[in-house]
Amino acid sequence: MASLVAAAFTVTFAGCASAAGQERAPTPARSADIEIVEALPYWSDGDATLMADACLPVTEAPVAAVILLHGGGFTEGDRVGGGMRALCELMAHSGMAGISIDYRLAPDYVFPSQLDDVAHAVDWLRAPEQVERFGLDPAKIGLLGSSAGAILAQTYATSGTGPTDEGSRVGAVVSLSGVSLLTEAALQLGVPSPEAAAMALNYLGCTDPTAAKCPQAATASALLNVDPSDPPMFLVNGSAELVPVEQAQAMHDALEAAGIPVELTIGADAAHGVQLLTSEVRSRLVEFLAEHL
């Protein structure tokens, strides 16, 4: 298993691509003990059609699934680039289905559009057609997000959106460099970079972070919406990166206070998002998902 996992990460974690893949017929492929099915439409409103790629272990037993959410500051990135295909294959080599999705991007679409897209993906994955096609256990679905995708993963998990199972929307969440607080109070959590602040405002569709002018910031802040029904979370942050480490620490403390299983790993220096995935962190990430899904 270790060699297979290592093979899955021979893909270099590069910067996020600037445009989502074009719609095309689903294409199955096999690599060792996994199957990859590309370009699966999971939601459409008649104007936009959102796609997913599935990386599947070749097994007869029902498996857990992990929806993968890319980074890119909400303005770029897609389901394949920025290390997402490598993560997708890692999930499959680890015995789980990796489902890497596109979501709508700012500035054309702002909050809560991207959060709605995560809900669409969860609903689609839990539908009987996908459960049978991919050999899934619909009660075992998790989220893994990087950077902007980590914000979506945290927010979805704490929002009460989507199907519930004993009060929990999904079974586990992995957040790589996720911003947990998007309100003006975030300025007190470390020293947010101008780039991070601009990204947050762009995502929220605001020009001013004050509550009066950007009330949606509180709804979009996972830290303000933690409750005991939320799923276990595995938080990873760099010690001196784009996202202040105080964000991850505050989220860890809030989850712990609510009695939710949570782990926090602080990576070295300026590493951000998927760059934080050392071999040790990857191994623990997989163990965490296996324990809670």
C-alpha positions as CSV (number, residue, x, y, z in Angstrom):
1,M,0.0,0.0,0.0
2,A,2.8,2.4,0.8
3,S,4.4,2.0,-2.6
4,L,1.0,2.6,-4.3
5,V,0.4,5.7,-2.3
6,A,3.9,7.0,-3.1
7,A,3.2,6.3,-6.8
8,A,0.1,8.3,-6.7
9,F,2.1,11.4,-5.6
10,T,4.7,11.3,-8.4
11,V,2.5,14.0,-9.9
12,T,4.0,17.4,-9.0
13,F,1.8,19.8,-6.9
14,A,1.9,22.8,-9.2
15,G,-0.1,26.0,-9.1
16,C,-3.8,25.9,-9.9
17,A,-4.9,26.0,-13.5
18,S,-6.8,29.0,-14.6
19,A,-9.8,27.3,-16.4
20,A,-12.0,24.3,-15.7
21,G,-11.9,21.4,-18.1
22,Q,-14.4,21.3,-20.9
23,E,-17.3,18.9,-21.0
24,R,-16.6,15.7,-22.7
25,A,-17.7,12.1,-22.6
26,P,-16.7,10.2,-19.4
27,T,-13.4,8.4,-20.0
28,P,-12.5,5.4,-17.9
29,A,-8.9,4.4,-17.4
30,R,-7.1,2.0,-15.2
31,S,-3.9,2.5,-13.2
32,A,-2.7,-0.5,-11.1
33,D,-5.6,-1.2,-8.7
34,I,-7.7,1.9,-9.5
35,E,-10.1,3.1,-12.1
36,I,-10.4,6.8,-13.2
37,V,-13.6,8.1,-14.8
38,E,-13.3,11.6,-16.1
39,A,-15.7,14.4,-16.9
40,L,-18.9,13.3,-15.2
41,P,-21.5,16.1,-15.1
42,Y,-22.9,16.3,-11.5
43,W,-25.1,19.4,-11.8
44,S,-26.4,21.9,-14.3
45,D,-28.6,24.9,-14.2
46,G,-28.9,25.1,-18.0
47,D,-26.1,27.7,-18.2
48,A,-23.3,26.2,-16.2
49,T,-22.5,22.4,-16.1
50,L,-20.2,21.3,-13.4
51,M,-18.0,18.3,-13.8
52,A,-16.4,15.7,-11.5
53,D,-13.7,13.1,-12.0
54,A,-13.9,9.8,-10.0
55,C,-10.8,7.8,-8.9
56,L,-12.1,4.4,-7.7
57,P,-10.5,1.5,-6.0
58,V,-11.1,-1.8,-7.8
59,T,-13.0,-3.7,-5.1
60,E,-16.3,-5.4,-4.6
61,A,-16.9,-3.9,-1.1
62,P,-18.8,-0.6,-0.7
63,V,-16.3,2.1,-0.1
64,A,-16.2,5.6,1.5
65,A,-16.0,8.6,-0.8
66,V,-14.1,11.8,-0.4
67,I,-15.1,14.9,-2.4
68,L,-12.0,17.0,-3.3
69,L,-12.3,20.8,-3.5
70,H,-9.5,22.7,-5.3
71,G,-7.8,25.9,-4.4
72,G,-7.3,29.0,-6.5
73,G,-8.6,31.9,-4.6
74,F,-12.2,31.2,-5.8
75,T,-11.2,32.8,-9.2
76,E,-9.3,30.0,-10.8
77,G,-8.4,26.3,-10.5
78,D,-10.1,23.1,-11.5
79,R,-10.7,19.5,-10.5
80,V,-7.5,18.2,-12.2
81,G,-4.7,20.8,-11.6
82,G,-3.0,22.1,-8.5
83,G,-2.4,18.6,-7.2
84,M,-6.1,17.5,-7.3
85,R,-5.5,14.5,-9.6
86,A,-2.8,13.3,-7.3
87,L,-5.1,13.6,-4.3
88,C,-7.8,11.8,-6.2
89,E,-5.5,8.9,-7.0
90,L,-4.3,8.9,-3.4
91,M,-7.8,8.3,-2.1
92,A,-8.4,5.5,-4.5
93,H,-5.0,3.8,-3.7
94,S,-6.0,4.1,0.0
95,G,-9.3,2.2,-0.6
96,M,-11.6,5.2,-0.8
97,A,-13.3,6.8,-3.8
98,G,-11.8,10.2,-4.7
99,I,-14.3,12.5,-6.3
100,S,-12.7,15.7,-7.5
101,I,-15.1,18.4,-8.6
102,D,-15.3,21.8,-10.3
103,Y,-17.3,24.6,-8.7
104,R,-18.4,28.0,-10.0
105,L,-15.9,30.8,-9.7
106,A,-15.8,34.4,-8.7
107,P,-16.3,37.1,-9.7
108,D,-19.1,35.8,-11.9
109,Y,-20.4,33.7,-8.9
110,V,-20.1,34.6,-5.3
111,F,-21.1,33.1,-1.9
112,P,-23.2,31.0,-1.5
113,S,-22.9,29.7,-5.1
114,Q,-19.7,27.7,-4.4
115,L,-21.2,26.3,-1.2
116,D,-24.3,25.3,-3.1
117,D,-22.1,23.4,-5.6
118,V,-20.7,21.4,-2.8
119,A,-24.2,20.5,-1.7
120,H,-25.1,19.5,-5.3
121,A,-22.0,17.2,-5.4
122,V,-22.9,15.6,-2.1
123,D,-26.5,15.1,-3.2
124,W,-25.4,13.7,-6.6
125,L,-22.9,11.3,-4.9
126,R,-25.6,10.0,-2.5
127,A,-28.1,9.3,-5.3
128,P,-28.7,5.6,-6.0
129,E,-27.2,5.8,-9.5
130,Q,-23.8,6.9,-8.2
131,V,-23.9,4.6,-5.2
132,E,-24.4,1.6,-7.5
133,R,-22.1,2.8,-10.2
134,F,-19.1,3.6,-8.0
135,G,-19.7,1.0,-5.3
136,L,-20.2,3.5,-2.5
137,D,-21.4,3.5,1.1
138,P,-23.6,6.7,1.0
139,A,-23.3,7.1,4.8
140,K,-19.5,7.5,4.4
141,I,-18.8,10.7,2.5
142,G,-16.1,13.2,3.5
143,L,-14.7,16.4,2.2
144,L,-11.1,17.4,1.5
145,G,-10.3,21.0,0.5
146,S,-7.2,23.0,-0.2
147,S,-7.0,26.8,0.3
148,A,-10.3,28.2,-1.1
149,G,-11.6,24.6,-1.2
150,A,-10.8,24.2,2.5
151,I,-13.0,27.2,3.2
152,L,-15.8,25.5,1.4
153,A,-15.2,22.2,3.2
154,Q,-15.2,23.8,6.6
155,T,-18.3,26.0,5.8
156,Y,-20.3,23.2,4.4
157,A,-19.5,20.9,7.4
158,T,-20.7,23.5,9.9
159,S,-23.6,25.0,7.9
160,G,-26.3,22.4,8.3
161,T,-26.5,22.3,4.5
162,G,-27.5,19.0,2.8
163,P,-28.6,15.6,3.9
164,T,-28.0,14.8,7.6
165,D,-27.1,11.7,9.4
166,E,-27.5,12.0,13.2
167,G,-27.0,15.8,12.8
168,S,-23.9,15.5,10.6
169,R,-23.8,16.4,6.9
170,V,-20.6,14.5,6.1
171,G,-18.6,12.1,8.1
172,A,-15.2,13.9,8.1
173,V,-13.4,16.9,6.8
174,V,-9.8,17.6,5.9
175,S,-8.8,21.3,5.6
176,L,-5.5,22.4,4.1
177,S,-4.9,26.1,4.8
178,G,-8.6,26.9,5.4
179,V,-9.8,30.4,6.5
180,S,-12.3,29.8,9.3
181,L,-13.2,33.4,10.1
182,L,-14.1,35.8,7.3
183,T,-15.6,38.7,9.3
184,E,-13.8,41.9,10.2
185,A,-12.7,40.1,13.4
186,A,-10.4,38.0,11.3
187,L,-8.0,41.0,11.3
188,Q,-7.3,40.1,15.0
189,L,-6.3,36.5,14.1
190,G,-2.6,37.0,13.2
191,V,-1.8,39.3,10.3
192,P,-3.8,38.4,7.2
193,S,-2.0,39.2,4.0
194,P,-3.6,41.7,1.6
195,E,-4.0,38.9,-0.9
196,A,-6.0,36.7,1.5
197,A,-8.2,39.7,2.5
198,A,-8.9,40.5,-1.1
199,M,-9.7,36.9,-1.9
200,A,-12.2,36.7,1.0
201,L,-14.0,39.9,-0.1
202,N,-14.1,38.8,-3.7
203,Y,-15.6,35.4,-2.7
204,L,-18.2,37.2,-0.5
205,G,-19.1,39.7,-3.1
206,C,-18.2,42.6,-0.8
207,T,-15.9,45.6,-0.9
208,D,-16.0,46.3,2.8
209,P,-15.6,43.7,5.6
210,T,-17.7,45.4,8.2
211,A,-20.8,43.6,9.4
212,A,-23.1,46.3,8.1
213,K,-21.8,46.1,4.6
214,C,-20.9,42.4,4.4
215,P,-23.4,40.5,6.6
216,Q,-22.8,37.3,4.7
217,A,-19.3,37.1,6.1
218,A,-20.7,35.6,9.4
219,T,-22.7,33.0,7.6
220,A,-19.6,32.0,5.5
221,S,-17.4,31.7,8.6
222,A,-17.1,28.1,9.9
223,L,-15.7,29.3,13.2
224,L,-18.9,31.1,14.1
225,N,-21.1,28.1,13.3
226,V,-19.5,25.2,15.1
227,D,-21.8,23.0,17.0
228,P,-21.6,19.5,18.5
229,S,-23.3,17.9,15.4
230,D,-20.3,18.9,13.2
231,P,-18.0,16.2,11.7
232,P,-14.5,15.4,12.8
233,M,-11.9,17.7,11.2
234,F,-8.2,17.3,10.3
235,L,-6.7,20.8,10.0
236,V,-3.4,21.6,8.4
237,N,-1.7,25.0,8.2
238,G,1.7,26.5,7.5
239,S,3.5,28.3,10.3
240,A,4.1,31.4,8.3
241,E,1.9,31.2,5.2
242,L,-0.8,33.1,3.4
243,V,-3.4,32.0,6.0
244,P,-2.4,33.0,9.6
245,V,-1.9,30.0,11.7
246,E,-4.1,31.7,14.3
247,Q,-7.1,30.9,12.0
248,A,-6.4,27.1,12.3
249,Q,-5.7,27.3,16.0
250,A,-9.0,29.1,16.6
251,M,-11.0,26.6,14.6
252,H,-9.2,23.7,16.4
253,D,-10.1,25.2,19.8
254,A,-13.8,25.8,18.8
255,L,-14.2,22.2,17.6
256,E,-12.5,20.8,20.7
257,A,-14.7,22.9,23.0
258,A,-17.8,21.5,21.2
259,G,-16.5,17.9,21.8
260,I,-15.7,17.2,18.1
261,P,-12.7,15.0,17.3
262,V,-10.1,17.4,15.7
263,E,-6.4,17.3,14.9
264,L,-4.2,20.3,14.0
265,T,-0.9,19.9,12.2
266,I,1.3,22.9,11.7
267,G,3.6,22.7,8.7
268,A,6.9,24.5,8.1
269,D,7.2,28.1,7.1
270,A,5.3,29.4,4.0
271,A,4.0,26.0,2.7
272,H,0.3,26.5,1.7
273,G,-2.5,24.1,0.7
274,V,-1.4,20.9,-1.0
275,Q,2.2,22.0,-0.5
276,L,1.7,21.0,3.2
277,L,1.3,17.4,2.3
278,T,4.5,15.8,3.4
279,S,4.6,12.0,3.4
280,E,3.9,12.0,7.1
281,V,0.9,14.4,6.8
282,R,-0.5,12.4,3.9
283,S,-0.3,9.1,5.9
284,R,-2.0,10.7,8.9
285,L,-4.6,12.3,6.7
286,V,-5.5,8.9,5.2
287,E,-5.6,7.3,8.6
288,F,-7.9,10.1,9.9
289,L,-10.4,9.7,7.0
290,A,-10.3,5.9,7.4
291,E,-11.0,6.2,11.2
292,H,-14.0,8.5,10.8
293,L,-15.6,7.4,7.5
